[in-house]
Amino acid sequence: MTDNVEYRPLGWRDPEWYAYGVKDGVTWMTQKFASWFATAWLYLILWAVVLIAFFVLLYIDGIFSRSLAPDSVEPLSFQAMGWAYRLFAASFLMASARCAHKGIKGGWTFGMLGAFASVIVCLHAFGFGFEALSERRDQATAMRDVSGVAEQSIADQRTFLEDRKEQIDSDLETALIPLNAEIYNLDNDGKLNEELTAQMRDRRTELQDQAAADKRAIDDRIMQLVVNGSQARTETIETEAAAQPWHPLFVGLAQLSNRTWNPTDNQIYIAAIVFIIMWVLLAESLVIFLPERIYSMHLRDAELARRSAAAIKGHETRKKAVDPDHSVVPMVKDEGYWEERIRKALNTRLKAPTAEGMWNSYFPGLASVHELRGHLHLRKKRGLLSQEDFDFIMREGAYAPEQMTNGHDKSKGDSDDDEDDTGTDQLPAIS
């Protein structure tokens, strides 16, 4: 026994249209939103990483390529070629992947040219990093050289002045020997030579005072050198502290690799080179290899979505071919079928209903009462049907025939009206 089904697509004026929309929205939020959000977030993060690394390396390619241009060539031409190499290096693997996905021949061409472009852009990045490290190394070496020259110059001047003081003492002693002898002779010759002796003594005092004055001047110059040297060392220390020619990371790497607390400039420079090489290789990998992997993921997602859409379209096409006027009762696997059928069965107006009568009147499409029992039992296990409703439909438990009163079931929608309502069943439209 089948129902007469009137098919009419639901529209926005039908209350069921909004009910189905809300139900579909809630179902999507509970079953698919988490997966959609995680996938979208993953793709956003991955593409953000690629874009940041790409633009940083694009800037490096332009700057370094421009510095390679000779005086007779416009630097912009070298800079443009550096950008072209970078753009191709970032996209050749994606082009190869698309050729493989679409079955296009010649994908190896992109791979071969891309390998050369990748070597070029890696050399650009290495050259840029090594140039920056060379400036750091020259700065550190120059500071130490200047400090050493300044201190050496002050020490040389002080030594010269100390030698000059000794020379003054030596010259004074040499000059005083004849004067002292002359004064001694005048004092002991028995003549009255007081005036001449006084002149000789004044001359000796004058020489001694001149030597003392020269030595005081030299001492003043030595003191000034000491003060200037202290200021020079202070300024050198402050300059080195402010400049910080070597980053603490490079110093730490040199300390670990050489097992010393005070690595030399060359050791720090080598550690910095190793770090720059690792930094460049990782950045280049993010720009060259990561886009191809992300693009392959997109292609796979698009392929799965295409297959799913094709499967749905094929199902709809087959369904329309089998039932073009929607006169066939919906498949028992449809959720709408069970909700509508169970609701009508629970509100039956059949007199003295039996399990076979329930099956025959409200569950068309099922082969037997046993198949109905199996489906209802499965829904009960899944929590979609209560035990009481199961017993009512299958006429078991409290609804068994021996439990009936005067042949009528008084516990559900039974009434004094014995009219059969199976001829007015309406199913929801299946689109």
C-alpha positions as CSV (number, residue, x, y, z in Angstrom):
1,M,0.0,0.0,0.0
2,T,1.5,3.4,-1.0
3,D,0.7,7.0,-0.3
4,N,-0.3,9.6,-2.9
5,V,2.6,12.0,-2.8
6,E,2.2,15.6,-4.2
7,Y,5.6,17.0,-5.0
8,R,6.2,20.8,-4.7
9,P,9.6,22.4,-4.1
10,L,9.7,24.4,-0.9
11,G,10.0,28.2,-1.2
12,W,10.9,31.0,1.1
13,R,7.3,31.5,2.0
14,D,7.0,28.0,3.4
15,P,7.9,27.7,7.2
16,E,9.6,24.4,6.4
17,W,12.1,26.2,4.2
18,Y,13.4,28.1,7.2
19,A,13.3,25.0,9.4
20,Y,15.4,23.1,7.0
21,G,17.8,26.0,6.6
22,V,18.3,26.3,10.3
23,K,18.8,22.5,10.6
24,D,21.3,22.5,7.8
25,G,23.2,25.4,9.4
26,V,23.3,23.7,12.8
27,T,24.4,20.5,11.2
28,W,27.2,22.2,9.3
29,M,28.4,24.1,12.4
30,T,28.5,21.0,14.5
31,Q,30.0,18.6,12.0
32,K,32.0,20.6,9.5
33,F,32.9,24.0,11.0
34,A,35.9,22.7,13.0
35,S,37.4,21.0,10.0
36,W,36.8,24.0,7.8
37,F,38.3,26.5,10.3
38,A,41.4,24.4,10.9
39,T,42.0,23.9,7.2
40,A,41.5,27.6,6.4
41,W,43.8,28.7,9.3
42,L,46.4,26.2,8.1
43,Y,46.4,27.6,4.6
44,L,46.5,31.2,5.8
45,I,49.5,30.6,8.0
46,L,51.4,28.7,5.3
47,W,50.8,31.3,2.6
48,A,51.7,34.1,5.1
49,V,55.0,32.4,5.8
50,V,55.7,32.1,2.0
51,L,54.8,35.7,1.3
52,I,56.9,37.2,4.1
53,A,60.0,35.1,3.1
54,F,59.4,35.9,-0.6
55,F,59.3,39.7,-0.2
56,V,62.3,39.7,2.1
57,L,64.4,37.7,-0.4
58,L,63.0,39.8,-3.3
59,Y,64.4,42.9,-1.7
60,I,67.7,41.2,-1.1
61,D,67.9,40.0,-4.8
62,G,67.2,43.6,-6.0
63,I,69.8,45.2,-3.8
64,F,72.6,42.7,-4.4
65,S,71.9,42.4,-8.2
66,R,72.0,46.2,-8.4
67,S,75.4,46.3,-6.7
68,L,76.8,43.9,-9.4
69,A,76.2,46.3,-12.3
70,P,79.3,48.0,-13.7
71,D,79.6,51.7,-14.2
72,S,78.7,51.4,-17.9
73,V,75.4,49.6,-17.3
74,E,72.2,50.9,-15.8
75,P,71.9,49.3,-12.3
76,L,68.1,49.0,-12.8
77,S,68.6,46.3,-15.5
78,F,70.6,44.1,-13.0
79,Q,68.0,44.7,-10.3
80,A,65.1,43.7,-12.7
81,M,66.9,40.5,-13.6
82,G,67.4,39.7,-10.0
83,W,63.6,40.1,-9.4
84,A,62.9,37.9,-12.5
85,Y,65.1,35.1,-11.2
86,R,63.4,35.3,-7.8
87,L,59.9,35.2,-9.3
88,F,60.7,32.2,-11.4
89,A,62.5,30.3,-8.6
90,A,59.4,30.8,-6.5
91,S,57.0,29.4,-9.1
92,F,58.7,26.8,-11.2
93,L,57.9,23.9,-8.9
94,M,54.2,25.0,-8.9
95,A,54.3,25.0,-12.7
96,S,55.8,21.5,-12.7
97,A,53.2,20.3,-10.3
98,R,50.4,21.7,-12.5
99,C,51.8,20.1,-15.6
100,A,51.9,16.7,-13.8
101,H,48.4,17.2,-12.5
102,K,46.9,18.1,-15.8
103,G,49.0,15.6,-17.8
104,I,50.9,18.3,-19.7
105,K,54.2,17.3,-21.2
106,G,57.4,19.3,-20.7
107,G,57.3,19.7,-17.0
108,W,61.0,18.9,-16.8
109,T,61.7,22.2,-18.6
110,F,60.4,24.1,-15.6
111,G,62.5,21.9,-13.3
112,M,65.7,22.4,-15.2
113,L,65.4,26.1,-15.6
114,G,64.2,26.5,-12.0
115,A,67.3,24.7,-10.7
116,F,69.6,27.2,-12.4
117,A,67.4,30.1,-11.1
118,S,67.5,28.6,-7.6
119,V,71.3,28.5,-7.6
120,I,71.4,32.2,-8.8
121,V,69.1,33.5,-6.1
122,C,70.8,31.5,-3.4
123,L,74.1,33.1,-4.4
124,H,72.4,36.5,-4.3
125,A,71.3,35.9,-0.7
126,F,74.8,34.5,0.3
127,G,76.5,37.5,-1.2
128,F,74.2,39.9,0.6
129,G,74.8,38.2,3.9
130,F,78.6,37.9,3.5
131,E,78.9,41.5,2.5
132,A,77.1,42.6,5.7
133,L,79.4,40.3,7.8
134,S,82.5,41.7,6.1
135,E,81.5,45.2,7.2
136,R,81.0,44.0,10.7
137,R,84.4,42.3,10.7
138,D,86.2,45.4,9.2
139,Q,84.5,47.6,11.8
140,A,85.6,45.4,14.7
141,T,89.2,45.1,13.4
142,A,89.5,48.8,12.7
143,M,88.4,49.7,16.2
144,R,91.1,47.5,17.8
145,D,93.8,48.8,15.4
146,V,93.0,52.5,16.2
147,S,93.0,51.8,19.9
148,G,96.4,50.1,19.6
149,V,97.9,52.9,17.5
150,A,96.8,55.6,19.9
151,E,98.2,53.8,23.0
152,Q,101.4,53.0,21.2
153,S,101.8,56.7,20.1
154,I,101.4,58.0,23.7
155,A,103.9,55.5,25.0
156,D,106.5,56.4,22.4
157,Q,106.1,60.1,23.2
158,R,106.5,59.5,26.9
159,T,109.6,57.5,26.4
160,F,111.1,60.2,24.3
161,L,110.4,62.8,27.0
162,E,111.9,60.7,29.7
163,D,115.0,60.3,27.6
164,R,115.1,64.1,27.1
165,K,115.1,64.6,30.9
166,E,118.1,62.4,31.2
167,Q,119.8,64.2,28.4
168,I,119.2,67.6,30.2
169,D,120.8,66.2,33.4
170,S,123.7,64.9,31.4
171,D,124.2,68.2,29.6
172,L,124.0,70.1,32.9
173,E,126.6,67.9,34.5
174,T,128.9,68.4,31.6
175,A,128.5,72.2,31.6
176,L,129.0,72.4,35.4
177,I,132.3,70.5,35.5
178,P,134.5,73.4,34.1
179,L,132.6,76.0,36.1
180,N,133.1,74.2,39.3
181,A,136.8,73.8,38.6
182,E,137.2,77.4,37.8
183,I,135.4,78.5,41.0
184,Y,137.6,76.2,43.0
185,N,140.8,77.6,41.5
186,L,139.6,81.2,42.1
187,D,138.8,80.4,45.7
188,N,142.2,78.8,46.3
189,D,144.7,80.9,44.4
190,G,145.3,83.4,47.3
191,K,144.1,86.4,45.2
192,L,141.2,88.6,45.8
193,N,138.8,87.3,43.0
194,E,135.5,87.6,44.8
195,E,133.8,89.5,42.0
196,L,134.9,87.0,39.3
197,T,134.0,84.1,41.6
198,A,130.5,85.5,42.2
199,Q,130.0,85.8,38.4
200,M,131.0,82.1,38.0
201,R,128.6,81.1,40.8
202,D,125.7,83.1,39.2
203,R,126.5,81.4,35.9
204,R,126.3,77.9,37.6
205,T,123.0,78.8,39.2
206,E,121.6,80.0,35.9
207,L,122.4,76.7,34.2
208,Q,120.9,74.8,37.1
209,D,117.7,76.9,37.0
210,Q,117.4,76.5,33.2
211,A,117.8,72.7,33.5
212,A,115.2,72.5,36.2
213,A,112.8,74.6,34.2
214,D,113.2,72.4,31.2
215,K,112.6,69.3,33.2
216,R,109.4,70.8,34.8
217,A,108.2,71.5,31.2
218,I,108.8,68.0,30.2
219,D,107.0,66.7,33.4
220,D,104.0,68.8,32.4
221,R,104.0,67.3,28.9
222,I,104.3,63.8,30.4
223,M,101.3,64.5,32.7
224,Q,99.3,65.8,29.7
225,L,100.1,62.6,27.8
226,V,98.9,60.5,30.7
227,V,95.6,62.4,30.8
228,N,95.2,62.2,27.1
229,G,95.9,58.5,27.1
230,S,93.3,57.9,29.8
231,Q,90.7,59.9,27.8
232,A,91.6,58.0,24.6
233,R,91.2,54.6,26.3
234,T,87.8,55.7,27.8
235,E,86.5,56.9,24.4
236,T,87.7,53.7,22.7
237,I,85.9,51.6,25.3
238,E,82.7,53.6,25.0
239,T,82.8,53.5,21.2
240,E,83.3,49.7,21.2
241,A,80.4,49.3,23.7
242,A,78.1,51.4,21.6
243,A,79.0,49.9,18.3
244,Q,78.9,46.2,19.3
245,P,80.6,45.0,16.1
246,W,79.7,41.3,16.7
247,H,76.2,40.2,17.7
248,P,76.1,38.2,20.9
249,L,74.6,35.2,18.9
250,F,77.7,35.0,16.8
251,V,80.0,35.4,19.8
252,G,78.1,32.6,21.6
253,L,78.3,30.3,18.6
254,A,82.0,30.9,18.4
255,Q,82.4,30.2,22.1
256,L,80.5,26.9,21.8
257,S,82.3,25.7,18.6
258,N,85.8,26.7,19.8
259,R,85.3,26.0,23.6
260,T,86.8,29.3,24.7
261,W,85.5,32.3,26.5
262,N,87.4,34.8,24.4
263,P,87.1,33.8,20.7
264,T,89.0,35.7,18.2
265,D,87.5,37.9,15.5
266,N,88.2,35.2,12.8
267,Q,86.5,32.5,14.9
268,I,83.4,34.8,15.4
269,Y,83.4,35.6,11.7
270,I,83.4,31.9,10.7
271,A,80.5,31.2,13.2
272,A,78.6,34.0,11.6
273,I,79.2,32.6,8.1
274,V,77.8,29.2,9.2
275,F,74.7,30.9,10.6
276,I,74.1,33.0,7.5
277,I,74.4,29.9,5.3
278,M,71.7,28.1,7.4
279,W,69.5,31.2,7.5
280,V,69.6,31.6,3.7
281,L,69.0,27.9,2.9
282,L,66.0,27.8,5.2
283,A,64.6,31.0,3.7
284,E,65.1,29.8,0.2
285,S,63.4,26.5,1.0
286,L,60.4,28.3,2.3
287,V,60.1,30.2,-0.9
288,I,61.0,27.5,-3.4
289,F,59.7,24.2,-2.0
290,L,56.8,25.2,0.3
291,P,54.6,26.9,-2.3
292,E,54.6,23.7,-4.4
293,R,53.5,21.6,-1.5
294,I,50.7,24.0,-0.6
295,Y,49.6,24.2,-4.2
296,S,49.5,20.4,-4.4
297,M,47.3,20.4,-1.3
298,H,44.9,22.8,-3.1
299,L,44.8,20.7,-6.2
300,R,44.0,17.6,-4.1
301,D,41.2,19.5,-2.3
302,A,39.8,20.7,-5.6
303,E,39.9,17.2,-7.0
304,L,38.1,15.7,-4.0
305,A,35.5,18.5,-4.2
306,R,35.0,17.9,-7.9
307,R,34.5,14.2,-7.3
308,S,32.0,14.8,-4.5
309,A,30.0,17.2,-6.7
310,A,30.1,14.8,-9.6
311,A,28.9,12.0,-7.3
312,I,26.0,14.1,-6.0
313,K,25.1,15.2,-9.5
314,G,25.1,11.6,-10.7
315,H,22.9,10.6,-7.8
316,E,20.4,13.3,-8.6
317,T,20.5,12.5,-12.3
318,R,19.8,8.8,-11.6
319,K,17.0,9.6,-9.2
320,K,15.3,11.9,-11.7
321,A,15.7,9.3,-14.4
322,V,14.0,6.6,-12.1
323,D,11.3,8.9,-10.7
324,P,10.9,12.0,-12.9
325,D,7.5,13.0,-11.4
326,H,8.5,12.2,-7.8
327,S,5.7,9.6,-7.5
328,V,7.9,7.0,-5.8
329,V,8.0,6.8,-2.0
330,P,11.4,8.1,-0.7
331,M,14.1,5.7,0.1
332,V,14.0,4.3,3.6
333,K,17.5,5.6,4.1
334,D,16.3,9.2,4.0
335,E,15.9,10.8,7.4
336,G,12.8,12.6,6.3
337,Y,11.1,9.2,5.6
338,W,11.5,7.9,9.1
339,E,10.6,11.1,10.9
340,E,7.4,11.5,8.9
341,R,6.4,7.8,9.0
342,I,7.1,7.4,12.7
343,R,5.1,10.5,13.5
344,K,2.1,9.2,11.6
345,A,2.4,5.8,13.1
346,L,2.4,7.2,16.6
347,N,-0.8,9.2,15.8
348,T,-2.6,6.3,14.1
349,R,-6.3,6.1,14.0
350,L,-6.4,2.5,13.0
351,K,-8.9,0.3,15.0
352,A,-7.2,-2.6,16.7
353,P,-3.7,-1.8,15.2
354,T,-1.2,-4.6,14.7
355,A,2.5,-4.7,13.8
356,E,1.6,-5.9,10.3
357,G,-1.0,-3.2,10.0
358,M,1.5,-0.5,11.0
359,W,4.0,-1.8,8.5
360,N,1.5,-2.0,5.7
361,S,-0.1,1.4,6.4
362,Y,2.8,3.6,7.4
363,F,6.1,2.1,6.2
364,P,5.9,1.4,2.4
365,G,9.1,0.4,0.8
366,L,10.1,-2.1,3.5
367,A,10.0,-5.8,2.6
368,S,8.5,-7.2,5.8
369,V,7.6,-6.5,9.4
370,H,10.9,-8.0,10.4
371,E,12.8,-5.4,8.3
372,L,10.7,-2.7,10.1
373,R,11.6,-4.2,13.4
374,G,15.3,-4.1,12.5
375,H,15.3,-0.5,11.4
376,L,13.3,0.6,14.5
377,H,15.6,-1.3,16.8
378,L,18.7,0.4,15.2
379,R,17.1,3.8,15.7
380,K,16.4,2.9,19.3
381,K,20.0,2.0,19.9
382,R,21.1,5.3,18.5
383,G,18.8,7.2,20.8
384,L,16.5,8.3,18.0
385,L,13.5,6.3,19.2
386,S,12.2,5.6,22.7
387,Q,11.4,2.2,24.0
388,E,7.8,3.2,24.5
389,D,7.4,4.4,20.9
390,F,9.1,1.2,19.7
391,D,6.6,-0.9,21.7
392,F,3.7,1.1,20.4
393,I,4.6,0.6,16.7
394,M,5.5,-3.0,17.0
395,R,2.6,-3.7,19.5
396,E,4.7,-5.1,22.2
397,G,5.0,-4.6,25.9
398,A,2.2,-2.5,27.3
399,Y,0.8,-2.3,23.8
400,A,0.5,-6.0,23.1
401,P,-2.9,-7.2,22.0
402,E,-3.6,-8.8,25.4
403,Q,-3.0,-5.5,27.1
404,M,-5.6,-3.7,25.0
405,T,-8.9,-2.5,26.5
406,N,-12.0,-3.3,24.5
407,G,-9.9,-3.7,21.4
408,H,-8.7,-0.1,21.5
409,D,-5.3,1.5,22.5
410,K,-6.1,4.3,24.9
411,S,-2.5,5.4,25.6
412,K,-1.7,7.3,22.3
413,G,-3.7,9.3,19.8
414,D,-6.7,6.9,19.7
415,S,-10.2,8.4,19.5
416,D,-13.7,7.3,19.0
417,D,-13.3,8.1,15.3
418,D,-12.4,4.9,13.5
419,E,-11.4,6.6,10.2
420,D,-8.2,5.4,8.6
421,D,-5.8,8.3,8.0
422,T,-3.3,6.6,5.7
423,G,-4.8,8.1,2.6
424,T,-3.8,11.6,3.6
425,D,-0.1,11.1,4.4
426,Q,2.1,13.9,3.1
427,L,5.9,13.5,2.8
428,P,8.4,16.4,2.8
429,A,9.6,17.2,-0.7
430,I,12.8,15.5,-1.7
431,S,15.0,17.8,-3.7
